[in-house]
Amino acid sequence: MIKLSLAQRIRYSLILVSTLSALLFSIIAHLFIESFEDNTLKAHLRNDLQHYIQQYKNHNDDVALHTPDAYFLKFSINDLTRIDEELRNLNEGEHEIVRPYGEDMVFVKDINQKRYILMSKQESFEQFESISSITLMIATASVLLLSLIVSFLLGKRILKPITQLTQTLKEKNENQFDHQALNIIDQHDEVGFLVHSFNQYLNKITQLLQREQLFTSDISHELRTPLMIIKSSVELLHSQPDPSKQSELLIKIDSSVNEIQELIDTFLSLAREKNQHQSNVITQRADRILLKRLEYWQAYANNQGIAIHSHIDNPIQAVFSVPLLSTVISNLIKNALLHSHSKQIDIYLSNTHIKVQDHGPKISDELQSVLFDAFQKGDPLSSGLGLGLSIIKRICEHQQWQVRYEYDEDQGSAFIIEFNV
């Protein structure tokens, strides 16, 4: 059975059960007929014999009474020569005489030197028994044939969802990961539970793969800047004889290395499950994080001739993860510098939100629908990879913040992040 397929095992099991049921029914029916003959019929004949004895016990003459189904005799025990030879030598009790059609039943009883004999002619009953046996054989064969047909059809019906599941899995490209959920007939049974569980695992694996892919993209995107600082600082360090300048450059290198470490921790945290947060996260007030990021991006803005104005509410008490909020602010400023059509960027910070206004033109409705997707760029000719807003969105989801885009006729485009405080 182990080497057989599931369909074969189910069909053979159904056939076996049907066969055993048919055989059991035949045996029970045969035993019932035998029991009827041994008990009901014999009891009836005993009563008939007793009735004949009561009727003819006062008759002194011999009696030979023939009926269609029975033969009753009364003779003196001392004179049995006139009785048929097959009945003459029978002792008192119950006997069976073999006939061509079966067996006749004979009951013999001796009372007061008189012998009473009742022979039941079983030809009609034997014919009924024979017909019953043939009928049972035909019924058994019919049940077996029917079981073969039903087992095939029923097995095919039972296995239909499993066959669909198997076929669906076979149709998936073996050389390409297909994250599409299985969509077969919705069943509230073991097969339905199996499909549901498979889709859950498939969804989880897909999320893990997506997080891994995004982690690779994000980390390469965010490490570019600190690595460029380290590289330029090292080059300057080699050509700088002034110890004070060397110390300054070493501080920049050390700061960039720390930033790289924080970025790695940040994106590793994003790559994990949402409920698995960093235990060694560095926190700071939001205004200090913003000012540090402004200090970093100010030189780049000056080179483009763009002024960055910060508007910070007083006092700021909100405290956030340094690498997470720094990454969000950096990407918002970088995005504004790349797409601003004016010479000014305004950043508004309060305890509940941060807003970066680049005064740029309105983003089309079509682009707004995919604005926060990875590798989507508002300007195809820009140098960015289209990951900045995607990183911002996933950090916001991780921290349960809300990010949105808005456009004002007078002030232009802006991105707003509502903090979960």
Secondary structure, 3 states (H helix, E strand, C coil): CCCCCHHHHHHHHHHHHHHHHHHHHHHHHHHHHHHHHHHHHHHHHHHHHHHHHHHHCCCCCCEEEECCCEEEEEEECCCCCCCCHHHHCCCCEEEEEEECCEEEEEEEEEECCEEEEEEECCHHHHHHHHHHHHHHHHHHHHHHHHHHHHHHHHHHHHCHHHHHHHHHHHHCCCCCCCCCCCCCCCCCCHHHHHHHHHHHHHHHHHHHHHHHHHHHHHHHHHHHHHHHHHHHHHHHHHHCCCHHHHHHHHHHHHHHHHHHHHHHHHHHHHHCCCCCCCCCCCEEEHHHHHHHHHHHHHHHHHHHCCEEEEEECCCCCCEEEHHHHHHHHHHHHHHHHHHCCCCEEEEEECCCEEEEECCCCCCCHHHHCCCCCCCCCCCCCCCCCCCHHHHHHHHHHHHCCEEEEEEECCCEEEEEEECCC
